[in-house]
Amino acid sequence: MTDHSYELTVRRSFIAQHFLTVPDPGAEGDPHSHQYTVEVRFGGSELGEYGYLVDIDAVEAILDDLEGRYRDQLLNELPEFDGQNPSVERFARLFGDRVEQALTDPTPDHLQIRMWEDEVSWASHSRSLGT
């Protein structure tokens, strides 16, 4: 066991729309756009065969797919948000679900998604991997 800890982070930005479905949402109840920035952070204590915690190109390919899914979409109309308020917290968790499902590298043991919906507000979701 090593006492070293590694992190790798890849960031991506895209525009998507949503509207909140909570009681009295104010202006947030009308469809509006956000410049979302998502930060995908992997953590682990070991590096793989080639000295990577996770291959950046593989992470970028996952993010390409996810950006293609959500860019310029109204989140409320997507099946994964059906009947749910499309909050930035829920979106961060959903992104984590999708990243974990697509990840083939067994080296990282932790995943954190940090998602900004503007320059000042963000939410994060963390989970252990491979357990």
C-alpha positions as CSV (number, residue, x, y, z in Angstrom):
1,M,0.0,0.0,0.0
2,T,1.3,3.4,-0.9
3,D,0.7,6.7,0.8
4,H,0.6,8.6,-2.5
5,S,-2.6,9.9,-3.9
6,Y,-3.2,10.9,-7.5
7,E,-6.0,13.0,-9.1
8,L,-6.8,13.6,-12.7
9,T,-9.3,16.2,-13.8
10,V,-10.8,17.0,-17.2
11,R,-13.1,19.9,-17.8
12,R,-15.7,20.6,-20.5
13,S,-18.3,23.3,-21.2
14,F,-21.5,23.3,-23.1
15,I,-24.8,25.1,-23.3
16,A,-28.1,23.4,-22.4
17,Q,-31.5,24.6,-21.3
18,H,-33.9,23.6,-18.5
19,F,-36.7,25.0,-16.3
20,L,-37.2,24.2,-12.7
21,T,-40.4,22.3,-11.7
22,V,-40.5,23.2,-8.0
23,P,-43.2,25.3,-6.3
24,D,-42.8,29.0,-7.0
25,P,-39.7,28.8,-9.2
26,G,-39.9,32.4,-10.2
27,A,-38.0,33.2,-13.5
28,E,-36.3,29.8,-13.2
29,G,-39.6,28.2,-14.0
30,D,-39.3,29.4,-17.6
31,P,-37.0,27.6,-20.1
32,H,-33.6,29.3,-20.0
33,S,-30.0,28.4,-21.0
34,H,-26.9,27.8,-18.9
35,Q,-23.3,27.6,-19.9
36,Y,-22.6,24.4,-17.9
37,T,-19.0,23.6,-17.1
38,V,-18.4,20.0,-15.9
39,E,-15.3,18.9,-14.1
40,V,-14.7,15.2,-14.0
41,R,-12.1,14.3,-11.3
42,F,-10.7,10.8,-10.7
43,G,-8.7,9.8,-7.7
44,G,-6.7,6.8,-6.8
45,S,-3.6,5.6,-5.0
46,E,-2.1,3.5,-7.9
47,L,-1.2,4.2,-11.5
48,G,-1.9,1.8,-14.3
49,E,0.6,0.1,-16.6
50,Y,1.5,3.2,-18.5
51,G,1.8,5.5,-15.6
52,Y,-1.7,6.9,-15.9
53,L,-4.4,7.1,-13.3
54,V,-6.8,7.2,-16.2
55,D,-6.2,7.9,-19.9
56,I,-7.1,11.5,-20.6
57,D,-8.1,10.6,-24.2
58,A,-10.6,8.0,-22.9
59,V,-12.1,10.6,-20.6
60,E,-12.3,13.1,-23.4
61,A,-14.1,10.6,-25.5
62,I,-16.7,9.9,-22.7
63,L,-17.2,13.7,-22.4
64,D,-17.6,14.0,-26.2
65,D,-20.4,11.5,-26.0
66,L,-22.1,13.2,-23.0
67,E,-21.7,16.7,-24.5
68,G,-23.3,15.4,-27.7
69,R,-26.2,14.1,-25.6
70,Y,-26.9,17.3,-23.7
71,R,-25.6,20.2,-25.8
72,D,-28.4,22.5,-26.9
73,Q,-31.0,20.2,-25.4
74,L,-33.9,21.1,-23.1
75,L,-33.1,18.8,-20.2
76,N,-36.7,18.5,-19.0
77,E,-37.6,16.7,-22.3
78,L,-35.0,14.0,-21.9
79,P,-36.0,10.6,-20.5
80,E,-33.4,10.7,-17.7
81,F,-35.1,13.8,-16.3
82,D,-38.7,12.6,-16.8
83,G,-40.8,13.6,-13.8
84,Q,-37.7,15.1,-12.0
85,N,-36.6,18.6,-11.3
86,P,-33.5,19.1,-13.5
87,S,-31.4,20.7,-10.8
88,V,-27.6,21.1,-11.1
89,E,-27.2,18.6,-8.3
90,R,-29.3,16.0,-10.1
91,F,-27.4,16.7,-13.4
92,A,-24.0,16.3,-11.6
93,R,-25.1,12.9,-10.2
94,L,-26.5,11.8,-13.6
95,F,-23.2,12.8,-15.3
96,G,-21.4,10.7,-12.7
97,D,-23.6,7.7,-13.5
98,R,-22.8,8.1,-17.2
99,V,-19.1,8.5,-16.7
100,E,-18.9,5.5,-14.4
101,Q,-20.9,3.3,-16.9
102,A,-18.6,4.3,-19.8
103,L,-15.3,4.0,-17.9
104,T,-13.3,0.9,-18.7
105,D,-10.1,1.7,-16.8
106,P,-10.1,0.0,-13.4
107,T,-7.3,2.1,-11.8
108,P,-9.2,5.1,-10.3
109,D,-11.1,4.3,-7.1
110,H,-12.9,7.7,-6.7
111,L,-15.0,9.9,-9.0
112,Q,-16.1,13.4,-8.3
113,I,-18.3,15.5,-10.7
114,R,-18.4,19.2,-10.2
115,M,-20.8,21.1,-12.3
116,W,-21.2,24.8,-12.7
117,E,-24.4,26.3,-14.1
118,D,-22.9,29.8,-14.1
119,E,-19.7,31.5,-12.9
120,V,-20.7,31.4,-9.2
121,S,-22.9,28.4,-8.6
122,W,-21.9,24.8,-8.7
123,A,-22.8,21.4,-7.3
124,S,-20.8,18.2,-6.9
125,H,-21.4,14.5,-6.6
126,S,-18.8,12.1,-5.4
127,R,-18.7,8.3,-5.4
128,S,-16.3,5.4,-4.8
129,L,-15.5,3.3,-7.9
130,G,-15.0,-0.4,-8.2
131,T,-16.6,-1.5,-4.9
